[in-house]
């Protein structure tokens, strides 16, 4: 406190000068309409600039929450897509009765840990059993297929992505019926995959889109997997080996959606009965 008083006493003349200047400026502004208008305009400009900067800072602070809200809304919208519904119809002579029931719902999640350069890569998501996540659920993002949920705790889950040595999922041409397994050789990069068992009679072009089908029961039909990059077939072989550029950039993966097949149990039970009869 003593140092503060000493500082103020040493600068008393400067402070007195500033105070008198402020009083003089106030009197001039009050006595002259032009100066009063100029000061008001300047004050409004400064205030407006400060408020705009405050809004930018506030929006930046709230950006994370905004993104979470948008992800949740996107999950709801995906659940409402026609591809997320199962079509039920019956032909009665010339009458067709059509009914749709929801088959897929989506849970938004964030990738909180990941690897892309290992032989067997993994992802960790901030959603678990408390959010309705179970093992063997599909995972996608806005670009395409990500992978499959393997292990689940109360608040977290791990995913084996397409870029994992044990991953194999069914893919088909977007505009043709041919299908085959998509896998990831360990020598490939994180944007590549191998598509196999496509028969010789298939017409293939570089740039053809590969999408999901319903054979795995993990994803709705038509989710992008990638596009054809190169393809070849040996003269004695009957099937192509096709290299695919993946739709998802795993090096920049943040927001994902966990796919819940609401009819999975019914299908699994039916197929189990069939297998027991074989």
ABEGO torsion letter per residue (X at the ends): XAAAAAAAAAAAAAAAAAAAAAAAAAAAAAABAAAAAAAAAAAAAAAAAAAAAAAAAAAAAAAAAAAAAAAAAAAAAAAABAAABBBBBBBBEABBBBBBBBABBBBBBBBABBBAABABBBBBBABBAAAGBBBGBBBBBAAEBAEBBABBBAABBBBBBABBAABBBBBBBAABABBBBBBBBAABBAABBBBBGBBAABBBBBGBBBBBBAAAGABBBGBBAEBBABBBBBAABABBBBBBBBABBAAABABBBBBBBAAAAAAAAAAAAAAAAX
